[in-house]
């Protein structure tokens, strides 16, 4: 599944266009590498998202095309969440 779609389906980010823009502006890393929105997400990938002052690091646990809102949090595990100073 594409990175931008995974972030939307898992409800880490609200909109696919937002996740696409973040990736295009090099604010998303997977396993330590900056990736494009078309990156193919795999189980056990570590995704680091920087938006605003927030830095969120998650581990991919499951990749599902369709998921209900209540089950979306089963797709990932939050490893770290921090805020940087401007």
N, C-alpha and C positions, 0 to 999 in steps of 0.2 A: 504494500500500500504506500502511496506517495506520502511524504512527510507532511505536506500542508493538509492533506485529507486526514491523516492520523491525528494531528493536533486538534482538528475540528471535531472529528467523531469521538475522540476520547474526552472532549470538552476541557482540554488544557487551555485552549484559546477559543474565544467565542465564535470567530468567523474564519473561514478558509482564506479569505483575502488578506486578513491580518497576518496569518501565519506565512502566507506567500511573501508579503512585503518584508516581514522580519528576516526571512531566509535570503531574499534578494539583497537586503542591506547588511548581510553577513552577521546577523545577531543570533543565529542558531548553529550550534555545533553538535555533531554526532560522533561519539567516541574520539573527541579531541580534534576533529576536523570540521572546518566550515563547509556546510553543504547547501545545495540548491533545493528549491521546493519539490523537485521531482525525485529526490533521494528515496530509495526503496527501504522503508523501515522494517527491521527484523527484530525478533524476540531477543532480549538481552542487550539491545542498543542503549547507550547512555546519551540522553538528549539534554543539552544545556541551552536554555533560552534566556536571552537578555532583552528585557523591554522596560523602558523607563529606568527606574532605579532598582528594579527587581531582577534577581538572577535565580532562575528555577532549574534544578537539575532533577530529571526523572529517569527511571529505568523502565524500558518497555517489557511488560509481562505477557501481553497477548495482543494480537492484531486481528480485529474483526471488522468486516465491512459495515455492518449495521449493529447498533447496540442501543439499548434503552438507556435513558438518563440515569436510572438507578444503578445500572451495571457498568457505566462508563469508567468509574474509578478502578475497576478490576483490570483495565488495560495497562495501567502503569503504577509505579510505586515512586513516591516522592523521596529522593535521596537527600536533597538539600534545598533550602530556600533562604536567600539572603537579600539584603538591601545594601546597595553601595551609596556612598555619599557623593554628591555632585561637586 
